[in-house]
Amino acid sequence: MTITRPKAKTQLFNATQEIATTDFIAGAPDAGTTRPKGIQKGNKQQISLTMSPALLIKVDELAEKLGLSRAAIINMAVYRAVEHGLTIDGLEK
């Protein structure tokens, strides 16, 4: 009787190596898959937003008046623009 190695360990190693190789290739910048920018926080995506100080003061004043956070005001404004349309210089988008 001869002693042989079990094949399951080799197959497991090959499968693990295959997964690692696939993940490595998929993570390359030219892999062809696009990842959303920003950081995932729960069911939302964190973004970076730049606005003028004067507009930010107005947003903060509105947020304080309504008892909401700055982020909530910005989220509501964007949602309203996307869902209900937007008028710029008399043109509806």
C-alpha positions, 0 to 999 in steps of 0.5 A, spaced: 500 500 500 502 506 498 501 513 501 498 518 497 496 525 498 489 527 498 487 531 492 482 535 496 488 540 499 491 541 492 484 543 489 482 547 494 489 551 494 488 551 486 481 554 487 484 559 492 489 561 488 484 562 482 480 567 486 486 571 488 488 571 481 481 574 479 481 579 484 488 581 483 486 582 475 479 585 476 483 590 481 487 593 475 486 600 473 484 598 466 480 592 468 474 595 464 470 595 471 468 602 473 467 603 481 463 608 484 467 614 486 466 616 494 466 611 500 460 607 501 456 609 508 451 604 509 446 604 503 449 611 501 455 614 497 459 619 500 461 624 495 465 631 496 462 637 494 465 644 493 460 650 493 461 658 494 462 660 502 456 665 500 451 659 498 454 655 504 451 660 509 444 660 505 444 652 506 446 653 513 441 658 515 435 654 511 438 648 515 437 651 522 431 654 520 428 647 518 431 644 524 435 639 519 442 638 517 446 641 512 447 634 508 439 633 509 438 640 505 443 638 500 440 631 499 432 634 499 434 639 493 438 634 489 432 629 490 427 635 488 431 637 482 432 630 479 425 627 481 421 634 479 425 637 474 429 643 474 428 650 471 434 654 469 434 661 466 426 660 464 428 653 461 426 647 464 430 641 464 
